[in-house]
Amino acid sequence: MSENNKITLGKTLKDARIAKGFTLDDLQQATKIQKRYLIAIEDQQFDELPGDFYVRAFIKQYADMVDLDGAELLKQFDSALPSTQTQEYADKVNESNPETRSQQRKDDDRYLKMRRIIPITGIVIVVLLVLVGIWVAAAKSGHSTEKQNVDSSAVSVSGSSSSSSSSSSSQSSSKKSSSKKKAATASFKQLSSTSSGSTWELKNAPSKRTVKLSATGSSWIAVSVGGSTTWQGTLSSSTTHTLTIPSSASSVTFKFGNAPVTTVTLNGKKFNFNSATSTSSASSSSSSTTGATTSSSSSTNSTQVQDVTLKFK
């Protein structure tokens, strides 16, 4: 572009201003363009303006204020002006375009919303992950607890079985021990024997002591407990008598008028006191050296009438 064209652009604007009677101060107040920029436009010093976009914008505004066609003036002197293809110019045009500003505002709003949503979304995801982790840990803990309970139940059942088995064994042992005790109770031990009777001992005597008296022939019997006669009478082969010895009694004494035909049972166990009587009679008979007939009569009498004492331990 020639120097003449450049001067023509600035001179054209200046002449129009002067023709309108405007000073640079008036034009500055009306257009809000700084005076120094107005002077730079009239002097064709476009480099002093803020940017390429402002060169055309200020020129058009200047022209419009002095009643010139700003668009036509820009077209006429286009070659003398800075290029319109710069990024700065495009950005400024977009800023000055209402539609472009609206779209840019929407884009900015969308961007701001995205910036707000992304942190919230991240927080939600983190919270969900934490909750899932807690749930998984709780599920594992519950499974472990359930397994321990099952194991404990198995141990308890096993322990119960062992306890039951032990209890059964204990009961069985107790029964055996009780049976042995009963067997021991049913055994009688002779402490002493004379021609007139004998003394016996019953160890581990039961608290309940039932005595049954019977005879194969006529027999007179007297029963004494603690020095007092509890019962006396005569039995025959067709009669029996049952009595109970108090548990507090330490002994019982039987007086038999015909011992050989008399039978005594204690709690169902036979009290074989006659064996001692026979042994004692045999010893008395063999030790006699004189009076064979008298000795024989005495032996028979001692065998028939006997005092038998049974002590309880």
C-alpha positions as CSV (number, residue, x, y, z in Angstrom):
1,M,0.0,0.0,0.0
2,S,1.4,3.5,-0.9
3,E,2.0,6.3,1.5
4,N,-0.8,8.3,-0.1
5,N,-3.3,5.7,0.8
6,K,-2.2,5.7,4.4
7,I,-2.4,9.5,4.7
8,T,-5.8,9.5,3.0
9,L,-7.2,7.1,5.7
10,G,-6.0,9.3,8.6
11,K,-6.7,12.5,6.7
12,T,-10.2,11.4,5.8
13,L,-11.1,10.7,9.4
14,K,-9.5,13.9,10.6
15,D,-11.2,16.1,8.0
16,A,-14.5,14.6,8.8
17,R,-14.0,15.3,12.6
18,I,-13.0,18.9,11.9
19,A,-16.0,19.2,9.6
20,K,-18.3,18.1,12.4
21,G,-16.7,20.5,14.8
22,F,-15.4,17.8,17.1
23,T,-12.2,18.0,19.0
24,L,-10.2,15.0,20.0
25,D,-11.4,15.5,23.5
26,D,-15.0,15.5,22.3
27,L,-14.4,12.4,20.3
28,Q,-12.7,10.7,23.2
29,Q,-15.7,11.4,25.5
30,A,-18.2,10.2,22.9
31,T,-16.4,7.0,21.8
32,K,-14.7,6.2,25.1
33,I,-11.5,5.7,23.0
34,Q,-8.4,7.2,24.5
35,K,-7.2,10.4,22.9
36,R,-3.8,8.9,22.2
37,Y,-5.3,6.1,20.2
38,L,-7.4,8.7,18.2
39,I,-4.2,10.6,17.4
40,A,-2.4,7.3,16.4
41,I,-5.3,6.5,14.0
42,E,-5.1,10.0,12.4
43,D,-1.3,9.7,12.2
44,Q,-1.6,6.1,10.8
45,Q,0.4,4.8,13.7
46,F,-1.6,1.6,14.1
47,D,1.1,-0.2,16.1
48,E,0.4,2.0,19.0
49,L,-3.1,0.6,19.4
50,P,-3.7,-2.3,21.8
51,G,-4.0,-4.9,19.0
52,D,-5.0,-5.7,15.4
53,F,-8.7,-6.1,16.3
54,Y,-8.8,-2.7,18.0
55,V,-7.3,-1.0,14.9
56,R,-10.4,-1.8,12.8
57,A,-12.8,-1.5,15.7
58,F,-11.6,2.0,16.7
59,I,-11.5,3.1,13.0
60,K,-15.0,2.0,12.4
61,Q,-16.3,3.6,15.6
62,Y,-14.4,6.8,14.7
63,A,-15.9,6.9,11.3
64,D,-19.4,6.2,12.6
65,M,-19.1,9.2,15.0
66,V,-18.2,11.6,12.2
67,D,-20.9,10.3,9.9
68,L,-18.8,8.2,7.6
69,D,-19.6,4.6,6.6
70,G,-17.2,2.7,8.8
71,A,-17.6,-0.6,7.0
72,E,-17.0,1.0,3.6
73,L,-14.0,2.9,4.9
74,L,-12.5,-0.3,6.2
75,K,-13.1,-2.0,2.9
76,Q,-11.6,0.9,1.0
77,F,-8.4,1.0,3.1
78,D,-8.2,-2.7,3.9
79,S,-4.7,-3.2,2.5
80,A,-3.4,-0.4,4.8
81,L,-4.7,-2.1,7.9
82,P,-3.4,-5.0,9.9
83,S,-4.5,-8.5,8.7
84,T,-7.8,-9.8,10.0
85,Q,-6.5,-13.4,10.0
86,T,-4.7,-13.3,13.2
87,Q,-5.8,-15.3,16.2
88,E,-6.1,-12.2,18.3
89,Y,-8.5,-10.6,15.8
90,A,-10.6,-13.8,15.7
91,D,-10.8,-14.0,19.4
92,K,-11.9,-10.4,19.8
93,V,-14.5,-10.8,17.0
94,N,-15.9,-13.8,18.8
95,E,-16.0,-11.8,22.1
96,S,-17.8,-9.0,20.3
97,N,-20.3,-11.3,18.6
98,P,-23.3,-11.9,20.9
99,E,-24.0,-15.4,19.6
100,T,-20.3,-16.3,20.0
101,R,-20.3,-14.9,23.5
102,S,-23.5,-16.8,24.4
103,Q,-22.0,-20.1,23.1
104,Q,-18.8,-19.4,24.9
105,R,-20.8,-18.7,28.1
106,K,-22.6,-22.0,27.7
107,D,-19.3,-23.8,27.1
108,D,-17.9,-22.1,30.2
109,D,-21.0,-23.0,32.3
110,R,-20.7,-26.6,31.0
111,Y,-17.1,-26.6,31.9
112,L,-17.8,-25.3,35.4
113,K,-20.5,-27.8,35.9
114,M,-18.2,-30.6,34.8
115,R,-15.6,-29.3,37.3
116,R,-18.2,-29.4,40.0
117,I,-19.6,-32.8,39.1
118,I,-16.2,-34.6,38.7
119,P,-15.1,-34.1,42.3
120,I,-18.6,-35.1,43.6
121,T,-18.5,-38.2,41.3
122,G,-15.1,-39.1,42.6
123,I,-16.2,-38.8,46.2
124,V,-19.3,-40.9,45.5
125,I,-17.1,-43.6,43.9
126,V,-14.7,-43.5,46.8
127,V,-17.6,-43.8,49.3
128,L,-19.1,-46.7,47.3
129,L,-15.7,-48.5,47.3
130,V,-15.3,-48.0,51.0
131,L,-18.8,-49.4,51.6
132,V,-18.2,-52.4,49.4
133,G,-14.9,-53.0,51.2
134,I,-16.7,-52.9,54.6
135,W,-19.4,-55.3,53.3
136,V,-16.9,-57.8,52.0
137,A,-15.0,-57.6,55.3
138,A,-18.2,-58.1,57.3
139,A,-19.2,-61.0,55.0
140,K,-15.8,-62.7,55.6
141,S,-16.0,-62.1,59.3
142,G,-19.6,-63.5,59.4
143,H,-18.5,-66.6,57.5
144,S,-15.5,-67.1,59.8
145,T,-17.7,-66.6,62.9
146,E,-20.3,-69.1,61.4
147,K,-17.5,-71.6,60.8
148,Q,-16.2,-71.2,64.3
149,N,-19.7,-71.7,65.7
150,V,-20.1,-74.9,63.7
151,D,-16.7,-76.1,64.9
152,S,-17.7,-75.1,68.5
153,S,-21.0,-76.9,68.1
154,A,-19.1,-80.0,66.8
155,V,-16.8,-79.8,69.8
156,S,-19.7,-79.3,72.1
157,V,-21.5,-82.3,70.6
158,S,-18.3,-84.3,70.9
159,G,-17.8,-83.1,74.4
160,S,-21.5,-83.9,75.2
161,S,-21.0,-87.3,73.7
162,S,-17.9,-87.8,75.7
163,S,-19.6,-86.5,78.8
164,S,-22.6,-88.7,78.2
165,S,-20.3,-91.7,77.6
166,S,-18.3,-90.7,80.7
167,S,-21.6,-90.3,82.6
168,S,-22.8,-93.7,81.3
169,S,-19.5,-95.3,82.3
170,S,-19.7,-93.6,85.7
171,Q,-23.2,-94.8,86.2
172,S,-22.2,-98.3,85.0
173,S,-19.3,-98.2,87.4
174,S,-21.6,-96.9,90.2
175,K,-24.0,-99.8,89.4
176,K,-21.1,-102.2,89.5
177,S,-19.8,-100.7,92.6
178,S,-23.3,-100.8,94.1
179,S,-23.6,-104.4,93.0
180,K,-20.3,-105.2,94.6
181,K,-21.3,-103.3,97.7
182,K,-24.5,-105.3,97.8
183,A,-22.5,-108.5,97.3
184,A,-20.2,-107.4,100.1
185,T,-23.1,-106.5,102.3
186,A,-24.6,-110.0,101.8
187,S,-21.5,-111.8,103.1
188,F,-21.4,-112.6,106.7
189,K,-18.2,-113.0,108.8
190,Q,-18.1,-115.1,112.0
191,L,-16.3,-113.4,114.8
192,S,-16.7,-116.1,117.6
193,S,-18.4,-119.4,118.3
194,T,-19.3,-121.3,121.6
195,S,-21.5,-124.2,122.5
196,S,-24.4,-121.9,123.3
197,G,-24.2,-119.8,120.2
198,S,-22.1,-117.6,117.9
199,T,-21.4,-113.9,117.0
200,W,-21.3,-112.6,113.5
201,E,-20.5,-109.4,111.7
202,L,-22.2,-107.8,108.6
203,K,-19.9,-105.2,107.0
204,N,-21.4,-102.3,104.9
205,A,-24.8,-103.1,106.1
206,P,-27.6,-101.6,104.1
207,S,-29.9,-99.0,105.7
208,K,-32.9,-101.1,104.9
209,R,-32.6,-104.5,106.7
210,T,-35.4,-107.0,106.1
211,V,-35.3,-110.3,107.9
212,K,-37.4,-113.3,106.9
213,L,-37.7,-116.2,109.3
214,S,-38.9,-119.7,108.2
215,A,-38.6,-123.3,109.5
216,T,-38.9,-126.8,108.1
217,G,-40.4,-128.0,111.4
218,S,-41.6,-126.6,114.7
219,S,-39.3,-123.9,116.0
220,W,-39.6,-121.3,118.7
221,I,-37.8,-118.0,117.9
222,A,-37.2,-114.7,119.7
223,V,-35.7,-111.6,118.1
224,S,-34.1,-108.8,120.3
225,V,-32.8,-105.4,119.1
226,G,-30.8,-103.2,121.5
227,G,-31.6,-105.5,124.4
228,S,-35.4,-105.4,123.8
229,T,-37.4,-108.2,122.4
230,T,-38.9,-107.1,119.1
231,W,-40.7,-110.3,118.3
232,Q,-41.1,-113.9,119.5
233,G,-43.2,-116.8,118.4
234,T,-43.3,-120.4,117.1
235,L,-43.0,-121.2,113.4
236,S,-43.9,-124.3,111.5
237,S,-43.2,-125.6,108.0
238,S,-46.2,-123.7,106.7
239,T,-45.6,-120.3,108.3
240,T,-43.0,-117.5,108.0
241,H,-42.4,-114.2,109.7
242,T,-40.8,-111.0,108.2
243,L,-39.6,-108.1,110.2
244,T,-37.5,-104.9,109.6
245,I,-34.4,-104.1,111.7
246,P,-34.1,-100.3,112.3
247,S,-31.2,-98.7,110.4
248,S,-30.0,-97.2,113.7
249,A,-29.6,-100.6,115.3
250,S,-26.0,-101.8,115.7
251,S,-26.9,-105.5,116.2
252,V,-29.7,-108.0,116.4
253,T,-29.9,-111.2,118.5
254,F,-31.8,-114.3,117.5
255,K,-32.7,-117.0,120.1
256,F,-33.6,-120.3,118.4
257,G,-35.4,-123.2,120.2
258,N,-34.7,-125.5,117.3
259,A,-31.9,-124.0,115.3
260,P,-31.3,-126.9,112.8
261,V,-34.8,-126.5,111.2
262,T,-34.7,-122.7,111.2
263,T,-33.7,-120.5,108.2
264,V,-32.9,-116.8,108.3
265,T,-32.5,-114.5,105.3
266,L,-31.4,-110.9,105.3
267,N,-32.5,-108.8,102.3
268,G,-32.9,-112.1,100.4
269,K,-29.5,-113.5,101.3
270,K,-29.4,-116.6,103.5
271,F,-27.7,-116.2,106.9
272,N,-25.9,-119.6,107.3
273,F,-25.4,-119.5,111.1
274,N,-26.0,-123.3,111.5
275,S,-22.6,-124.2,110.0
276,A,-20.8,-122.6,113.0
277,T,-23.2,-124.4,115.4
278,S,-22.5,-127.8,113.9
279,T,-18.7,-127.1,114.0
280,S,-18.9,-126.0,117.7
281,S,-21.0,-129.2,118.6
282,A,-18.5,-131.5,116.8
283,S,-15.6,-129.9,118.8
284,S,-17.5,-130.4,122.1
285,S,-18.3,-134.0,121.3
286,S,-14.7,-135.0,120.3
287,S,-13.2,-133.4,123.4
288,S,-15.3,-135.4,125.9
289,T,-13.4,-138.4,127.3
290,T,-16.1,-139.7,129.7
291,G,-19.9,-139.9,129.9
292,A,-20.5,-140.7,126.2
293,T,-24.3,-140.7,126.6
294,T,-24.4,-137.5,128.6
295,S,-22.1,-135.7,126.2
296,S,-24.2,-136.8,123.2
297,S,-27.4,-135.5,124.9
298,S,-25.6,-132.2,125.7
299,S,-24.4,-131.8,122.1
300,T,-27.9,-132.3,120.7
301,N,-29.4,-129.8,123.1
302,S,-26.7,-127.1,122.2
303,T,-27.4,-127.7,118.5
304,Q,-31.1,-127.1,119.0
305,V,-31.1,-124.0,121.4
306,Q,-28.7,-121.3,120.2
307,D,-28.2,-117.5,120.7
308,V,-26.9,-115.9,117.5
309,T,-25.9,-112.2,117.5
310,L,-25.4,-110.3,114.2
311,K,-23.5,-107.0,114.4
312,F,-23.8,-104.3,111.7
313,K,-20.8,-102.4,110.4
